[in-house]
């Protein structure tokens, strides 16, 4: 088990110091000390004749000099290399601020501030060395001891990068020693439990990570890459950023880490990830020092057409923005920067440094003027520095005071310590914050006493008027949003396009002027960075298996479903009375369909039905005019009139199927049809039954076995049975109008529901039974007479009836909507016309065209035989030349 999992951070540090103290503890009786290490630190020191000492730590160099790891010789503290002009300016700013404070009469008028400033070399080991040396008071650090009788230590301003401050804060926290950071923005430093004495004048990265996420959402970017430094600053900053954006639906295309010790292979891998990704937006949480090696690789591969989102650690770094040929790669970069300020007198102080005062300034001088003050190097041919060189003529990061941001944070940090010391100094005995109203002594206070004043500090920064106060050691999150644009000379300028204020209402935190942004390659249009284009209304997002949620397919909604928003997760089902339009982005009312009276098909069917009914009435009139003739009276004239009445009913019932279905129309159409056909078929059955029985009687030379009143009774009973059945049907489960939404998706078909299927089947099965009986009787009697064979007419009429309705079934089942009604009406009309034509046209022909055949002797029934047929033909040849075989005849009424 890792010991670190069982101990708190504070206890681990205490354990380290116990071990350190053990190294300094002797086991002999004289309690002598043995020095285990000596540090090699560079910096500034001025403590003589000073009242209070303020510590400082700045990463003036970027790395340690590589050393031999051979342990056969005593190890030495490494030297540093890679002089950084920007951080050197920060160190000079602290000296300038301390000098400015010492010259003031309103702030610490009786106190002179001294300083001890060390170079952390951008490494944790040097930061720890500087911290231990500062606390000990001598170059040979002795943990837990303050050696010497010099002025008291107040606070440490530093230590630059977040991972350096984390290391120093753990040590300083053990002694409750105040630390005021100017650049350590890592959110992990917010923990008061782990870092009880840590304060800072730079906002926490918690605000910056949220601000970056809001920036992406502002522009609608949902597909981004991330690159972070391999330290606490990059790790925690990008971690919080990912949490916020992923919660908002943004996806990470790739996530790379910049190693602290860069290698060509690592840089090539990261550059290739940028090239391979379709993400056009890349968020970089890193310092300029860590980013510079990657920048070289990006330039080598000419990677353009990307928009880079910069953290505050490199957005205003001249080491990045002034790099040759950087504009095609990083032009259009958008980044967050801390507040900028003008500090009067700082530039003059920077230009007035003396190379003979300290080793750091001497090194700086030799680098910027390409000379040396080392006599040995002069002998090797290197130009000798005179000390009279003019810095003002140089154009480098050190003397550039146009973007004083972290520099301004240093300035505020020094003033924060000074104001806390001032409040401690002016404390009135009896009104102090400590026990019994006591105050601390400026000449001998404890670190925890100064910490009280620092936590409760509130002051106004000189020259800018900004009010500073701390909320659990942090300041409010305020950032300027900068856009890298090119000036007339092709150099990069930082253009302010907005700001982020964490204390504003949620909707007003981020303010951006989109019109003032110039993107990569001087493009004015906002770039798009999405894994998949947005799904438009009418489609839904279909997630791709194994890919981030931002990578999806746009799947069209099925019929009857819609989406009316972009990037819909699912389609919405339309209500029963609605259907999706062609674009599937709106539910529209379904088309209501029924066979209307006013449309062409309806008018045509009405005309045909009216013509049929009129034709039946005309036939009835013809029969009435010839009522006393043998042909009309043959086979019961009353059955003929009941048959015509039934046909009129069936013709007119078809009209009830038209129009919007109503309760009355549904009941009328079905019942009228059923009763009408029952009347027609029972009348035909009565006629056919008489013909069949008469045919048998003639064959047997017998008398008529049936009287007309029997036929009429048969017709009445059969019709009444249907009428009673229909009445029961109407009472129990009558037909009623319904909206059929299932037959066709885009239509609502208004139709009649027949109610109970058993009733409808029973009623029309009864009509089929009557039809079969009528056909059977007529078929048997078809050979009764030669002249006016009514049996043949009824047989043909019933054949037409069956053919029509047998054809109706598949046609009815294969149609939908109003055409189904039209097919039903057509079957009714066709079968009715078939019966009317087959049964009555032959008789009307005789009545109107050949009245001479309308004689009683032609109505006498006789069996059909060859001899009889010849004899009858000879007898009647004088009266009629031809025999009309299609005219039906029946026997006379008694």
Secondary structure, 3 states (H helix, E strand, C coil): CCHHHCCCHHHHHHHHHHHHHHHHCCCCCCCCCCCCCCCCCCEEEECCCCCEEEEEEECCEEEECCCCCCCCCCCCCCCEEEECHHHHHHHHHHHHHHHHHHCCCCCCCCCCEEEEEEECCCCHHHHHHHHHHHHHCCCCCCCCCCCCCCCEEEEEECCCCHHHHHHHHHHHHHCCCCEEECCCCCHHHHCCCCCCCEEECCCCHHHHHHHHHHHHHHHCCCEEEEEEECCHHHHHHHHHHHHHHHHCCCEEEEEEEECCCCCHHHHHHHHHHHHHCCCCEEEEECCHHHHHHHHHHHHHHCCCCCEEEECCCCCCCHHHHCCCCCHHHHCCCEEEECCCCCCCCHHHHHHCCCCCCCHHHHHHHHHHHCCECCHHHHHCCCCECCCCCCHHHCCCCCCCCCCCCHHHHHHHHHHHHHHHHHHHHCCCCCCCCCHHHCCCCCCCCCHHHHHHHHHCCEEECCCCCCEEECECCECCCEEEEEEEEECCCCCEEEEEEEEEECCCCHHHCEEECHHHCCCHHHCCCCCCCCCCCCCCCCEEEEECCCCCCCCEEEEECCCCEECCCCCCCCCEECCCCEEECCCCCCEEECEEECCCCCCHHHHHHHHHHHHHHHHHHHHHHHHHHCCCCHHHHCCCHHHHHHHHHHHHHHHHHHHHHCCCCCHHHHHHHHHHHHHHHHHHHHHHHHHHHHHHHHHHHHHCCCCCCCCHHHHHHHHHHHHHHHHHHHHHHHHHHCCEEEEECCCCCCEEEEEEECCCHHHHHHHHHHHHHHHHHHHHHHHHCCCCCCCEEHHHHHHHHHHHHHHHHHHHHHHHHCCCCHHHHHHHHHHHHHHHHHHHHHHHHHHHHHHHCCHHHCCHHHHCCCCCCHHHHHHHHHHCCCCCCCCCCCEEECCCCC
